[in-house]
């Protein structure tokens, strides 16, 4: 008799027919799936994670993991819950491209999952049906059903947290709702169950009578409190955002180099306080530097506007970033003001001073390039551009509301 899972209601199901001989001698493949939603009937796989183990322990070196490009976008609530964003799966392979690799990895193993009878297996079966792929024929053990088999007296809903607390396991350092982290947790839990089976001298696992299992339902994601830990992850970047940030970095390095060249060609402040240099060559560099700098400021502002508006959620990190930027602008402004005062003093003061090297015949000369186009001004402009992008995104969000 093969294993059967019968859904009794939205709150419970029963498992019968599971039979595994010499369970302590078997090899196991602990796997976990992440999807575009929490309904196995309608959602698509976005990540597969698996690890091999046996009764001696989890082999963390024998792992399988891959993102999957789904046929539908990942909702924002699921991005926040799982930490997997549309940008992560944008260039990922389709399920049919890597499914054979997963089957090869799990070959000869008994599959182990948590809540797999109610989610992972139905999800995988439907995806296989859509893609005309072969459904795995490996026997499968669900830790929820196995714990219920071992402890029929427990009336709680058997969640991952319940099992971690029951067996005294520590989940620190492992990312939850992630196929990579979940598989290791499930493996540790299952290892404790194998030890429990051994202590009870159960060599052959047999569900002779149906095992009644309660279903754990996640609360609606949209109704989760804003202070929930699910809101604490920082959003990943899309491919377009990565390109924009890369462009900013390239422009940053280019304009920083040119700014330093202007400073070097214009004058240098020696240790003895005297000035030296020739500002004429610097004028040629300025003609190239100014349009690049303007383009950099514009691109930075637009990129941050799109990033904040499209991806960031209300939470500690958004307010933390804007606070950090404002503080940085204040610090840069303070040092820039002091630096410019020193430059003006060193160059002889304003236009009313006949000995001024900064003003000649009432006009600014080439030394002004260093006074107003230097690393401090340049950095301050970038920070202010970021703040402007944030403010623009905030006003746009207010309008949408």
LINWOBEL-V340033 format. One record per residue. N is the residue number from 1. RES is the residue in one letter. PSI is psi in whole degrees, -180 to 180 (999 if undefined). NEAR is the number of other ideal C-beta (glycine too) atoms within 8 Angstrom. D_FIRST is the distance of its C-alpha to the first C-alpha in whole Angstrom. Layout:
BEGIN
[[N/RES/PSI/NEAR/D_FIRST] [N/RES/PSI/NEAR/D_FIRST]]
END
This chain:
BEGIN
[[1/X/126/4/0] [2/X/162/4/4] [3/X/141/11/7] [4/X/139/7/9] [5/X/119/10/12] [6/X/118/9/14] [7/X/121/6/18] [8/X/-34/8/20] [9/X/-172/5/24] [10/X/-7/4/26] [11/X/-14/6/26] [12/X/160/9/22] [13/X/168/11/18] [14/X/147/11/15] [15/X/136/16/12] [16/X/158/12/9] [17/X/0/9/6] [18/X/127/12/8] [19/X/118/10/9] [20/X/119/12/12] [21/X/150/6/14] [22/X/55/8/18] [23/X/-29/13/18] [24/X/-17/9/22] [25/X/-1/5/22] [26/X/161/11/20] [27/X/144/9/22] [28/X/152/13/21] [29/X/105/15/23] [30/X/125/17/24] [31/X/158/16/24] [32/X/142/14/26] [33/X/143/13/27] [34/X/147/12/30] [35/X/175/13/31] [36/X/-5/11/34] [37/X/-173/8/33] [38/X/7/7/30] [39/X/110/6/29] [40/X/-26/11/26] [41/X/-28/6/26] [42/X/-11/5/30] [43/X/172/11/30] [44/X/150/10/31] [45/X/136/14/30] [46/X/-12/13/33] [47/X/140/16/32] [48/X/131/14/29] [49/X/139/17/30] [50/X/153/15/27] [51/X/144/15/28] [52/X/152/13/27] [53/X/168/14/26] [54/X/-169/9/25] [55/X/-13/9/26] [56/X/-17/3/29] [57/X/178/6/30] [58/X/129/10/30] [59/X/93/9/32] [60/X/-9/7/34] [61/X/-18/4/35] [62/X/88/6/32] [63/X/159/11/32] [64/X/131/10/31] [65/X/142/9/33] [66/X/144/11/34] [67/X/154/10/35] [68/X/132/15/34] [69/X/113/9/37] [70/X/166/12/35] [71/X/4/3/36] [72/X/153/5/38] [73/X/157/6/40] [74/X/123/12/39] [75/X/155/8/40] [76/X/-37/7/43] [77/X/-38/8/41] [78/X/-35/13/38] [79/X/-46/14/41] [80/X/-39/13/42] [81/X/-46/9/39] [82/X/-22/11/37] [83/X/11/11/40] [84/X/122/14/39] [85/X/162/13/42] [86/X/-33/9/42] [87/X/-30/11/45] [88/X/-34/9/42] [89/X/3/15/40] [90/X/-42/9/43] [91/X/18/5/43] [92/X/159/9/39] [93/X/158/9/37] [94/X/161/7/35] [95/X/-44/11/31] [96/X/-19/7/31] [97/X/-27/6/33] [98/X/-4/12/31] [99/X/-39/11/28] [100/X/-35/6/27] [101/X/-38/9/29] [102/X/-42/13/26] [103/X/-40/10/24] [104/X/-40/7/26] [105/X/-38/10/26] [106/X/1/13/23] [107/X/134/6/22] [108/X/6/4/20] [109/X/157/11/20] [110/X/127/12/17] [111/X/141/15/18] [112/X/135/14/20] [113/X/169/16/21] [114/X/126/12/23] [115/X/22/10/22] [116/X/-31/12/20] [117/X/-28/13/17] [118/X/-14/11/20] [119/X/-64/10/23] [120/X/-49/12/22] [121/X/-48/11/19] [122/X/-38/10/20] [123/X/-47/13/23] [124/X/-41/12/22] [125/X/-41/9/20] [126/X/-38/10/23] [127/X/-41/12/26] [128/X/-39/12/24] [129/X/-41/7/24] [130/X/-38/6/27] [131/X/4/9/28] [132/X/44/5/26] [133/X/155/9/24] [134/X/131/6/21] [135/X/138/7/18] [136/X/137/9/17] [137/X/1/4/14] [138/X/142/9/15] [139/X/151/8/12] [140/X/132/13/14] [141/X/129/15/16] [142/X/126/13/18] [143/X/-29/15/21] [144/X/-47/11/21] [145/X/-39/14/18] [146/X/-42/12/18] [147/X/-40/13/22] [148/X/-36/13/21] [149/X/-42/10/18] [150/X/-31/9/21] [151/X/70/7/24] [152/X/-16/6/23] [153/X/-17/4/26] [154/X/126/8/27] [155/X/-3/3/28] [156/X/160/6/29] [157/X/127/7/28] [158/X/92/13/26] [159/X/171/7/28] [160/X/-43/11/29] [161/X/-37/6/33] [162/X/-45/10/31] [163/X/-38/14/29] [164/X/-43/12/32] [165/X/-39/7/34] [166/X/-44/7/32] [167/X/2/9/32] [168/X/38/4/35] [169/X/150/10/35] [170/X/126/4/38] [171/X/9/8/37] [172/X/139/4/41] [173/X/-4/3/41] [174/X/128/9/38] [175/X/125/7/38] [176/X/160/9/36] [177/X/38/9/34] [178/X/131/13/34] [179/X/-28/13/31] [180/X/-43/11/33] [181/X/-38/11/34] [182/X/-37/15/31] [183/X/-37/15/29] [184/X/-40/13/31] [185/X/-47/14/31] [186/X/-39/15/27] [187/X/-43/13/27] [188/X/-39/11/29] [189/X/-46/15/27] [190/X/-35/15/24] [191/X/-40/12/26] [192/X/-36/10/27] [193/X/-37/12/24] [194/X/-41/11/23] [195/X/-36/8/27] [196/X/-40/9/26] [197/X/-41/12/22] [198/X/-41/10/25] [199/X/-28/6/27] [200/X/1/7/25] [201/X/39/5/24] [202/X/104/8/20] [203/X/-35/7/19] [204/X/116/9/15] [205/X/123/12/14] [206/X/117/7/11] [207/X/80/14/11] [208/X/-39/3/10] [209/X/150/5/12] [210/X/139/8/13] [211/X/123/12/15] [212/X/121/8/18] [213/X/132/15/20] [214/X/143/9/23] [215/X/134/10/24] [216/X/125/8/28] [217/X/126/5/30] [218/X/140/6/33] [219/X/156/6/36] [220/X/129/6/38] [221/X/-34/12/39] [222/X/-19/5/42] [223/X/6/5/43] [224/X/143/10/43] [225/X/149/4/46] [226/X/-24/7/48] [227/X/2/4/48] [228/X/148/7/45] [229/X/-17/4/44] [230/X/-19/10/42] [231/X/-1/11/46] [232/X/-4/7/47] [233/X/144/7/46] [234/X/136/4/48] [235/X/144/10/47] [236/X/169/10/47] [237/X/145/11/49] [238/X/170/11/49] [239/X/-39/9/50] [240/X/-41/6/53] [241/X/-38/13/54] [242/X/-42/10/53] [243/X/-41/8/56] [244/X/-44/11/58] [245/X/-34/10/58] [246/X/-39/8/58] [247/X/-40/9/62] [248/X/-43/12/63] [249/X/-44/8/63] [250/X/-46/8/64] [251/X/-37/12/67] [252/X/-50/10/67] [253/X/-40/8/68] [254/X/-50/9/70] [255/X/-32/13/72] [256/X/-41/10/72] [257/X/-44/8/74] [258/X/-38/12/77] [259/X/-44/14/77] [260/X/-35/9/78] [261/X/-41/10/80] [262/X/-47/16/82] [263/X/-40/11/83] [264/X/-41/8/84] [265/X/-26/11/86] [266/X/-62/13/88] [267/X/162/9/89] [268/X/140/8/87] [269/X/114/6/88] [270/X/169/8/90] [271/X/-29/3/90] [272/X/4/4/94] [273/X/-7/6/93] [274/X/160/5/95] [275/X/147/10/93] [276/X/158/6/93] [277/X/178/9/91] [278/X/115/7/92] [279/X/-11/14/90] [280/X/-46/6/91] [281/X/-29/8/88] [282/X/-29/15/86] [283/X/-35/10/87] [284/X/-38/7/85] [285/X/-34/12/82] [286/X/-36/11/82] [287/X/-33/7/82] [288/X/-34/9/79] [289/X/-43/13/77] [290/X/-51/9/78] [291/X/-34/7/76] [292/X/-41/12/73] [293/X/-42/13/73] [294/X/-43/8/73] [295/X/-39/9/70] [296/X/-45/13/69] [297/X/-43/11/69] [298/X/-47/9/68] [299/X/-41/12/65] [300/X/-47/13/64] [301/X/-45/13/65] [302/X/-39/9/63] [303/X/-45/13/60] [304/X/-33/13/60] [305/X/-48/14/60] [306/X/-40/12/57] [307/X/-50/13/55] [308/X/-43/13/56] [309/X/-43/11/56] [310/X/-32/6/52] [311/X/-34/10/50] [312/X/142/10/52] [313/X/162/8/51] [314/X/129/4/53] [315/X/-174/9/53] [316/X/-34/6/54] [317/X/-37/9/54] [318/X/-47/11/56] [319/X/-33/8/59] [320/X/-40/8/59] [321/X/-47/9/59] [322/X/-35/10/62] [323/X/-44/8/64] [324/X/-43/8/64] [325/X/-42/12/65] [326/X/-44/9/68] [327/X/-43/8/69] [328/X/-41/9/69] [329/X/-41/12/71] [330/X/-43/8/74] [331/X/-47/8/74] [332/X/-41/12/74] [333/X/-39/9/77] [334/X/-48/8/79] [335/X/-36/9/79] [336/X/-43/11/80] [337/X/-46/8/83] [338/X/-37/8/84] [339/X/-44/10/84] [340/X/-39/9/86] [341/X/-39/8/88] [342/X/-40/8/89] [343/X/-47/11/89] [344/X/-42/11/92] [345/X/-42/7/94] [346/X/-28/9/93] [347/X/4/12/95] [348/X/6/8/97] [349/X/-161/10/96] [350/X/-169/8/97] [351/X/-24/6/99] [352/X/-15/4/102] [353/X/119/9/102] [354/X/-23/3/104] [355/X/7/6/103] [356/X/132/12/99] [357/X/-14/9/97] [358/X/-34/14/95] [359/X/130/11/97] [360/X/124/7/100] [361/X/34/4/102] [362/X/4/5/100] [363/X/153/6/97] [364/X/142/6/94] [365/X/-165/10/94] [366/X/-21/9/91] [367/X/-21/13/90] [368/X/-25/9/88] [369/X/-44/13/86] [370/X/-35/14/85] [371/X/-29/11/85] [372/X/-12/7/83] [373/X/89/12/80] [374/X/-179/12/79] [375/X/-38/9/76] [376/X/-48/10/76] [377/X/-41/10/77] [378/X/-48/13/74] [379/X/-41/9/72] [380/X/-39/12/73] [381/X/-40/10/72] [382/X/-45/12/69] [383/X/-43/12/68] [384/X/-34/9/70] [385/X/-40/13/68] [386/X/-43/12/65] [387/X/-42/12/66] [388/X/-39/10/67] [389/X/-41/17/64] [390/X/-46/14/62] [391/X/-41/8/65] [392/X/-41/11/64] [393/X/-39/15/61] [394/X/-44/9/61] [395/X/-38/8/64] [396/X/-40/10/61] [397/X/-39/9/58] [398/X/-41/7/61] [399/X/-39/6/62] [400/X/-34/5/58] [401/X/999/4/58]]
END
